[in-house]
């Protein structure tokens, strides 16, 4: 009797990054802010309708708070586990306008193992640049 061979397809998640770009006023730049600030949302397996809804919801949150929460170090690698306490609040009077870019994320997201080391699903550590 021949053994049965089963091939299971590994489900691959598709991640989408929504980058909100806050364009800083000349007054904000003169107070030390960069020309552009960024806030990010990362979605998993999202369709276009959900992406649009998330852009609307996040824009509404910015408007309601009259500010944008952004990571403190704008040039650093994005930490997906960053909490609001790790971000800085930029008030609307420093922001001329906000637009958004929707970008596909290439690769996969890593997760910490039991020892706290970031690993990919293959068990390898992600390339650090």
C-alpha positions, 0 to 999 in steps of 0.5 A: 500500500502506498503512503498517502502524501498530503501537502498543506499550503502554508497560509500567508498573510498579506499585510498592508501599511497605511502611512498617515503623513502630517505636513508640518507648518512653517511655525512647527518646523521653526519649533524643531519639528521635521517637515513631515511626520508619520503615523502608521496602521498595519492591517492583515488580509484587509480588503479595499473597503476595510482599508478605506474604513480604517483611514476614515476611522483614524482620520476621525480620531485625529480630528477628535483629538485635534492632534496626531500621535506619532513615534518619537524618533521619526527616523527609527524602525517602526516598532509595531508593539509601541503603545500610545505612551511611547509616542508623541502628540503633535497638535493640529496647530503645527500640522498644515494637512494630513494625507495617507499612503497605502503600501503593501508590506513585503516579507513577514512580520516577526514575533518574539519567542519565549526568550524575547528574541524576534523570529520569523515563522521559519525560526530564523531571526529577521535581517536587521539593517 
